[in-house]
Amino acid sequence: MRLNIFLILLLVFSLFSCAKEEKIKSKIKEKSLDMQVLESYEEGLKAMEGGDVLYAAKKFNEAEILFPQSDWAPKAALMAAYSYYIQDYYGDSIAELLRFKKVYPKNKNLDYVNYLLAICYYEQIVDEKKDLQSIIKAKESFTFVIKNYPNTEYALDAEFKIDLINDILSAKEMYIGRYYFDKKKWIPAINRFRTVVDEYDTTIYVEEALHRLVEVYYTIGLTDEAQKYANLLGYNYKSSKWYEMSYSVFNEKYLKNKSKYKNNKSSILNKAKSLFDSDE
């Protein structure tokens, strides 16, 4: 009987010891994992500061994978995206940011993530005649930032960037419109110029677009339409050179008389100057 009690106590003690030992090992292992994550993260920071962005991104990704449930994981993922961005690896940065949005949909830094995503698209715009995909993606992303994070500094900059993008888009429309105009393809030209007037009326190209519409409609004999756009141009931009050019469409003698007046004025001034320069 005593032997049985002794064996039971020995078994309980053994199990307790094993559980205690396992718990200690578990704590040591968890602590070790935390340290590994921190070491990888700090190594990534050093590499990024040293300009080795590829290695930096690798270490940040490693830190995220080591302990995906930790608070360090989303930080590391975002730093990986930023590492690519600072060295203009926009495609890699975009891929990391899109993955971040899927993996961490409720993260507190999503405003910055969406802003950085928009910037990555925006900074790939080089030529408005070629980079249409980047232009559209950038505008969509900045619009998303304004809509979802309206009271942030990112929204403020996004509004400014959209104004610049609209200038780029309107420049593209004007470029194509002028091409059609030169080829005497009047309907496509009208469509392009009207797009600028209707959709990009706050850009620097709206004055020229209105004038081009005056030219096209007058050329094809629709003088009432030409007059309508000339009036619109005069009402909003009367001091513009484009209004002056539109006015000359209806009054061909205007520019000739103006040029003649300038030449005459110049000759009078030159004559006056010669009188003062005379030795007599």
Secondary structure, DSSP 8 states (H G I E B T S, - for coil): -HHHHHHHHHHHHHHHHHHHHHHHHHHHHHHHHHHHHHHHHHHHHHHHHTT-HHHHHHHHHHHHHH-TTSTHHHHHHHHHHHHHHHTT-HHHHHHHHHHHHHH-TT-TTHHHHHHHHHHHHHTT---TTT-HHHHHHHHHHHHHHHHH-TTSHHHHHHHHHHHHHHHHHHHHHHHHHHHHHHTT-HHHHHHHHHHHHHH-TTSTTHHHHHHHHHHHHHHTT-HHHHHHHHHHHHHH-TTSHHHHHHHHHH-THHHHHHHHHHHHHHHHHHHHHHHHH---
